[in-house]
Each structure stands twice: as C-alpha cells, then as structure tokens.
Amino acid sequence: MAGAQLDRSEYGEAGAFRKDPSQIVRLHDCPVNRWPTIDSSLRNFPRAAFDYLWMVNPPAYDRALVRGMVPVWTNGRSVLLRIVDRTQPVSRSTDTLPVAEP
C-alpha cells in the first residue's frame, strides 16, 4: 500500500532479516510456497548482527540451531533468546530451499 510504510531499515548487516516478511516461516519444504522453513531461517540468521532473537509461537525446530543462545524469557510457547555465541550453527537439516527475499 503506497505511503503505508513511512520508515525503512538501513541495517545492512541483517541481510534478508532486516525487513518484513523475514519473520514468516513454514514447517516443511513446499515448492509452491517459497518461504523458508524455521530450520533454514535459524541456520541463516546472522547472529553477529543481532543481540536477541524472539520466536513467537514457533513450529517444531532443530534445537541445535539455537545452541549458544540463552533464554531470557518464555511463556512456555514463545521465547526471547539472548545471543551469546555468534558462531553460525551447523545443522543436519534436509531443508534445501533458500531464504526468500521479499
């Protein structure tokens, strides 16, 4: 919608995660819907660019992908994680689709 977004992000270190809809993920590979899976997003999330990661009601994901992050808050389903280790994770996920660039 023209004129609806009056601000913009200039934080280049965030890569594809600097703007909407980087928060949209899917559960499994789907050739029709090109949104990344949560595992793909967690694997590609640039840890060095952020201090925290907030996951709101996430689907099931590979817990190895959040190693090096410490829970700060949770309500049992959503969680706010502080990024302690900025090393990108290694995963054995079979997810092959790339992160969508809107």
C-alpha positions as CSV (number, residue, x, y, z in Angstrom):
1,M,0.0,0.0,0.0
2,A,1.6,3.3,-1.1
3,G,2.5,5.6,1.8
4,A,1.8,2.9,4.4
5,Q,5.5,2.3,5.4
6,L,7.0,5.6,6.3
7,D,10.1,4.1,7.8
8,R,12.8,1.8,6.5
9,S,15.7,-0.1,7.8
10,E,19.3,0.8,6.9
11,Y,20.9,-2.1,8.9
12,G,22.7,-3.9,6.1
13,E,24.4,-6.4,8.5
14,A,20.9,-8.0,9.0
15,G,20.8,-9.2,5.4
16,A,17.4,-10.7,4.4
17,F,16.4,-10.4,8.1
18,R,16.4,-6.6,8.0
19,K,12.8,-6.3,6.7
20,D,9.4,-7.8,6.6
21,P,8.5,-10.6,6.0
22,S,11.6,-12.3,7.2
23,Q,9.6,-13.5,10.2
24,I,7.4,-15.8,8.1
25,V,8.5,-19.4,8.1
26,R,6.9,-22.7,7.1
27,L,7.1,-26.2,8.6
28,H,8.4,-28.2,5.6
29,D,9.7,-27.9,2.0
30,C,7.0,-26.7,-0.3
31,P,7.7,-26.0,-4.0
32,V,4.7,-23.7,-4.2
33,N,5.3,-21.6,-1.1
34,R,8.9,-20.3,-1.2
35,W,9.0,-19.1,2.5
36,P,12.0,-20.7,4.3
37,T,11.5,-23.3,7.0
38,I,12.2,-22.4,10.6
39,D,15.4,-24.5,10.5
40,S,16.6,-22.7,7.4
41,S,15.9,-19.3,9.0
42,L,17.7,-20.3,12.2
43,R,20.6,-21.6,10.2
44,N,20.9,-18.4,8.1
45,F,20.0,-15.9,10.7
46,P,23.1,-13.6,11.0
47,R,23.9,-14.0,14.7
48,A,26.7,-11.4,14.6
49,A,24.1,-8.7,13.5
50,F,21.8,-9.1,16.5
51,D,21.8,-9.4,20.2
52,Y,18.4,-11.2,20.7
53,L,16.1,-13.5,18.8
54,W,12.4,-13.5,19.7
55,M,10.4,-16.6,18.5
56,V,6.7,-16.2,18.8
57,N,4.8,-19.5,18.8
58,P,7.4,-21.2,16.6
59,P,6.7,-24.6,14.9
60,A,9.0,-27.5,15.9
61,Y,12.6,-26.8,15.0
62,D,16.1,-28.3,15.4
63,R,17.2,-27.3,18.9
64,A,20.9,-27.5,17.8
65,L,20.2,-24.3,15.8
66,V,19.8,-22.2,19.0
67,R,22.8,-23.5,20.8
68,G,24.8,-20.5,22.0
69,M,21.6,-18.6,22.8
70,V,20.3,-18.2,26.3
71,P,16.6,-18.0,27.2
72,V,15.8,-14.6,28.8
73,W,12.0,-15.0,28.9
74,T,9.4,-17.6,27.9
75,N,5.7,-18.2,28.4
76,G,6.0,-21.9,27.5
77,R,5.5,-21.4,23.8
78,S,7.2,-18.2,22.7
79,V,10.8,-17.4,23.8
80,L,13.2,-14.5,23.8
81,L,16.8,-15.7,23.4
82,R,20.0,-13.7,24.1
83,I,22.7,-14.5,21.5
84,V,25.9,-15.3,23.4
85,D,27.8,-17.3,20.8
86,R,27.8,-15.5,17.5
87,T,29.1,-18.5,15.5
88,Q,26.7,-19.7,12.8
89,P,25.2,-23.1,13.6
90,V,25.7,-26.3,11.7
91,S,22.6,-28.4,11.1
92,R,21.9,-31.8,9.6
93,S,18.5,-30.5,8.3
94,T,17.4,-31.6,4.9
95,D,15.8,-28.3,4.2
96,T,17.0,-27.1,0.8
97,L,15.0,-24.0,-0.1
98,P,16.7,-20.6,0.2
99,V,15.6,-17.7,2.4
100,A,13.0,-15.7,0.4
101,E,14.0,-12.1,-0.4
102,P,10.8,-10.0,-0.5
